[in-house]
Amino acid sequence: MPLLLMKRKLDDIAGISTGVFKKGSPSGTVFYLQAKHFDDYGRFHPDGVVSPEISMDDRLERHLLQEGDILLISKGDSNRACLYQTEVGPAVASSTFFVIRLRSNEVLPEYLQWYLNTSFLQSTLFALSRGTRILSLSKKALAKVEVSIPSIRQQEQILKAQALWEKERALTFELVELKGALYQNLLFNLTKSNTNA
């Protein structure tokens, strides 16, 4: 079945804000999320945050992340999108990120994260970034990025297919590792056979 798409600018479907700069504290109560806490696919490392790093105050309270917020890396050569889920714990995003909060129920947060991480969108965001030493994406440029939005059902199908592909990719890597170990053992056994000949 062909996808039925509509296109919207990002700032038509979501609010975009910047993360905050804050120094860590040993007695913190809130996680301070940084790019290092997420992998290359925008997934949270379970062991990436050891302990809460900053203390809550009135200024920070309005920056507390909500379920489904998308954190987009704004600096460097990778603008990968990361999804915040409350199971991480109370958190704010560092100034490395733009925080994208959907206002439209036409888009699933997981779909928008996937869409922003596609190679086409990553190339678009890279082209929009500016800077000589460190590339930086502006909020104004990000706001104008167009998002293709299929129906919710089609978004769910895309996400299901992506999950299956990720599972297949992981199994393929595991198979390659196992085959590598097998061939190393076989070749090593050949050297022992030659030694005993």
HUWO-V427677 format. One line per field, one symbol per residue. psi: psi as a letter, one per 40 degrees, with the letter a starting at -180 (. if undefined). burial: + if it has 16 or more other ideal C-beta (glycine too) atoms within 10 Angstrom, else -. Layout:
psi=???
burial=???
//
This chain:
psi=hihhiihiidedeiihiiaihhiihdfiehighideeiaeeeihhdedhdiieiiiiddddeehiiheihhhheiaehfihihhieedihiiiiediihhhheheehhddddddddeidddddddddeiiiddhihhidddddehhhhhaidddddddddddddddddddddddddddddddddddddddddddde.
burial=-------+-++-++-+--++-+-----+-++++++-++---+-+----+--+++-----+--+-+--+++++++++--++++++---+--++++-+++++-+---++++++++++++---++--+--++-----+-+----++-+-+-++---++--+---+-----------------------------------
//
